[in-house]
Amino acid sequence: MPDDLIRGNRSWAEAVWSESPDYFERLASVQKPDYFWIGCADSRVPANVVTGRDPGKIFVHRNVANVVHPADLNLLSCLEFAIEGLGIRDVVVCGHYGCAGVRAATEGIVHGLADHWIEPIRALARHKADELDAIGDGEARLDRLAELNVVDGVRRAAETPVVQRAWSRGEDVTVHGMIYGLKDGLLESLDCSVRRQSA
């Protein structure tokens, strides 16, 4: 039993109760997040923390390298619930610099099951080889691939039947792309948002 997690939880809950006695009652009464976040599973990039949001404000799905994978029924189910069940209108695909999954996609070594998962990033690196090869610095090249992976994820999310159905119903769902810097803690827009086209 991870007693340190229990102790940490008790300490956190007591601090919250002392500051706001009705906090958990309010949180338990309704789930009304503003954003659906598709992020990397990296433990250093928790959506609520890096955006300064309290629990309940962001509905989150995380996976290795924040891939919007066409075979990920978990992601697609969460996306559908976010849009159709929770009424979320802003979807965020967020990557980060220094992503181990992006790095793994560029290595010529076997990673087991992860190789299937990160294949879309490999395909993207092949497709964007000219742009990436023109970047001399290896870390900068990986950072650019992390950005391109987000842009590709925004496109893939926008193409899902879930988002397409929402748009056909006239719902103003927008898919945004962002990148997080581990070294400076800053979140930046990649200016690649996709929204419903006006009829």
N, C-alpha and C positions, 0 to 999 in steps of 0.2 A: 504494500500500500504506500503510495507516494505521500507520506505525511507532510512533507514540505509544501505540497500543493494545497492540502487542507488548511494548514496553518496560514499560508498566504491568503487563501480565500477568506478565512475568518477575520483576519486583520483588515483586509480590503472592505468586507461587508460591514464590519463595525465602524470603520471610518466613514463609509457612505451613510449608514444609519445615523451617526452622530451629526453629520452635516445636513442631511435631508431625510427625516424620519419616514416620509411617505414615498421615497424614491422607488423602492421595489414594488410597492403596491401600484404605483402609476405605470411602471415598466411592464408589470404582469397583465395589466388590464387591456392593452392593445399593442399590436405591432404595426407601426406606420413609418417604415423607413423611407428616406428620400432617394436613396441610390441603391442600385444593384452593382456590386463590385466584383469583377473577375480579376483576381490577383494571383501572384505567385505564392506558393506554399512556403517560401523562405520565411523562417521565424523572425527575421528582422524587419518585416514589412507588414505589420498588422494594420488593417485598414482603419479601424477606429482610432488607433493611436496616432498614425501619421497624418490623419486629417483633423485631429483634435475634436472628434465626435464622441458623444456618449454612446453606450450600448443602446440599440434600438433604432439608430439613425441610418445604418448601412446594412443591407442584406448582402452576405458575402459568400462567394464561391472561390476556393483557391485550389490550384494544382501546380505541378512542376512547370515552371517557366510561363505561367499564365497563358497557356495555349488554348485557343478557342478551337477545339478539335471536333471534327464532324462526327466522331464516334463516341463523344462524351455525353452519354445520356444523363449523367448526373448534372452536368452544367446545363444542358438543354432543359431538364426538368426544373432546375432552380430558376433559369431565365423565364420559363413559362409561368412559374408561380409568382415570380417577382412582378411580371407585367400584368398577368391576368388575375392573380389572387391578391396581390398587395397594391396594385395600381401604380407601381413605380414607372416613372417616365424618363429617368436618366440612368443609363447603363454605362459603367466605366470599365474599360479594359486598362489595367495598370501593370506595367512592367517595372523593372528596376535595373539600374546599372550594377555590374558585378554579379549578374545572374549565373549561377552554376549550371542551370539547365541550358541556357544559351551557349555557354562555354562547351558543355558536353556535346552539343550539336555540331561543333566545329572540330571536335577531336576525332582522330581515326582509331578509337579504341571501342571495345564492346562494353556497353552499359546494361545489358540485359533487357528487361521489359521497357526500360526508359527509352531504348532506341526506337521502338515503335512510337512512343508518345511524342518524342521530339523530332520525328521525321518531318513534320510541316516546317520546322525551323531550318532543317537541313535543305529542304526544297527551296525555301525562301533564300537561303544563303547562296544556293546555286543560281537562282534566278537573278539575284542582285550582285553577282560575283564582280562585275566590272566596277560598280560603285564601292563595294567593300574592299576590293583589291587596291583601289586608289588611295585608301587610308593607310598610311605607313605604320602608324603605331598600333600594336596588337590590341591593347586595352580599348583604344578609341574605336577600333574596328568592331570589337565585341559589343561595345556600348551602342554603336550604330545598329548592329544587328538586333539588339534588344529593343531599340526604337522601332525598327522595321517590323519586328514581331508583334508589337502593339498595334501598329497601323494595320497589319494583316489581320490581327484579331478583331479589330473594329469592323473591317470589311466582312469578315466571316460571320460575326455576330449579327450584322445588319442583314446578311443574306439568309439567316435562319428562317424557317417557316414561322417561328414564334413572332419575330419582329415584323416579318412581312404581313402576317395576319393582323397584327396591331395597326400597322399602317393602313391596311385595306379597310379597317374599321374607322379610320380617321384619327387615330390616337397619335398624339405628338410625342412619340418615343424617340429619344436621341441617344446614339451610342458615341461615347467620347473615348479618346485615347490619352493616357497620362503615363509619365515615367517618374520614378522616385530615385533620388540620389542617396545611396547609403553613406557616402562620405560627407554630405552636407545636410542631410535630412530634409531636402527640399523636393516638393512635388511640382512637376511642370506639365503644362498642356502640350501635346504634340500637334495641336491644331489640325486634327483629322476627323473631327466629328461628322457623323452621318445622321441625317434626320429625314423625315418624311418629306417628299417633294409635294409642293402645293399642286392641286389638280388644275 
